[in-house]
């Protein structure tokens, strides 16, 4: 498959520490004197204005106004981390301007790539310079991978064939074949984590989510990649004729599983469908980027050099954190303004139980069958079912929030923890330790709950006489998403507030409820 190596590259990144001056530890008063980095950028003859094709008089336009300069050196404009990083930068640009921080980006590409890139990312083209062949990147000593060389024994014909399987194909000029092959060799090695510390860790972050990062994909965003459609938002996914809802679709306030990977998929679709326009020099594809912040006199306040694919920040969960002292913490930590719960804290109703709970729907029919058979095998008759229903109805009418649980069920204990977390006054009926340990009376009670609600498993949660489902399973009519879903939307908190209840110790004995 022609784009398979790029799919590997899409999944790769991290933010490994490297030699840099940190804005968190180096106050402006302690900044270094005018640096060789600053001088090298200012005197570079390889930089061009993408709108005129001319060399800019001053790549870093200090002196036009007093303030600081943020210089972001991007890899190829057709590289996935370029568009991902610029999404944050564009969002924070207003705050930078308000605080006299001038943004300048420098990327590898030609004028056409610059135009496409600015249209896609929203970066004003007057904030972008191009380094067509990556000469400045090399002069600054930016990372280019593990520095592998294509073996001399590999003929140009073999290299042409291999490059033909990659986006863009093989260069027409024979002199460019070996440099392009060498660049691709180093780039793909970095995608696999070779010569790119932290790359594999970032793959996992993109797919597993990050509780320390804000949301990343908008509620109205949609990504289409061939026969795959994701969105709007991170919930609904369609693969050809099949569709499903992600188990974390109702969760809010953090970077959810596959959310960042979905953003990267969107960027991948943009680049791969216009590869020849974005990537004008494949021999520079392995070159990475860097970030530099200079004060009014060109002294370096902060720097970070990327060492892998998508490793454009020292703090990947919040890429612009280094700007906190200069543009304010709120914007620097969450420039996109997505929902953000602050990160890092345990949130009840999430975690590994959730996908397991959602998956239980697959075997719900088996549980329903077992549910009814168990009571029958224990000798239950019509009178037993009628008595159980009367007890359930009496308990529902008597208690504002009523929960039926198993003593050993992690879903049951998590349900009670969710109610405790929101300060709910509830009554807990422990039906038994687990379903296979129930006697006739409790088996009948469980079977009658199934008959009344359509839900075969415990816990059962009733609020104001209405069955809202279990922890993750919703009500049979689809109106209520279950306790965890109600909490995510804030509806549970409103229910508890409207009930005007004071939290108390839950009742654990059914005898205290029915008699």
PyMOL commands that set and color helices and strands:
alter all, ss='L'
color gray80, all
select helices_A, chain A and resi 4-10+28-30+36-43+80-98+111-121+125-127+135-139+156-163+174-191+199-208+259-272+275-278+282-284+316-318+321-327+329-333+352-377+382-398+410-421+435-437+440-453+483-489+491-499+511-514
alter helices_A, ss='H'
color red, helices_A
select strands_A, chain A and resi 47-49+68-76+101-108+128-131+222-225+228-231+236-239+242-245+290-294+300-305+401-406+427-432+460-463+466-469
alter strands_A, ss='S'
color yellow, strands_A
deselect
rebuild
show_as cartoon
